[in-house]
Amino acid sequence: MRNDPLLPESQGFEPHRLSTYGRRGEPARSAAGYTARWPEAEAPNRQAELFYLQKQIQAQTPMVFILEDGERIDGCIEWYDRDSIKVRGRARVLLYKSALKYMYKLGEKG
């Protein structure tokens, strides 16, 4: 195997992976061999976030997303991952969670 200095793996870089566990409770390994891990303090909040987003996807709940710059985007959550949410409204939009100020259901007061 060639040790290329341009590859992040050769510099000790380990990408973030969603945490999944095997049948026996041990962390799952990706195809590249990385172990899935979350920081301990982040785990409870992460589970609540995942539950809420999944519930809104299944119910196709109309949502309002307010971005950090004040822009408002209306639509339903199509899918999500650790860093982004895909919204289906007038157009399909990929929102980075870091640009999201807050979100709420369309019928609620924001």
C-alpha angles and dihedrals in degrees: 000000000000118000101221112187090210094063114092092220091064090058095053094262114156117188121223114259131189110257116250128162132212126234093274095050097255118132113267120241124225123227088267090054098250117146116231111239138165125195108260095238092051098050101083093047091046093055091051090049092049092048093050094048093046091050091052092048093051093048093042087227115189106240138190118220119197114198127211090257091054097256115145122217123186124199149091124288109252098180141330142201135185096290107023148036124212112217126197113205130117084334133007111261132185110214122195110223089224089063093049116101096182143321136211142174113279095244094051126089109257 
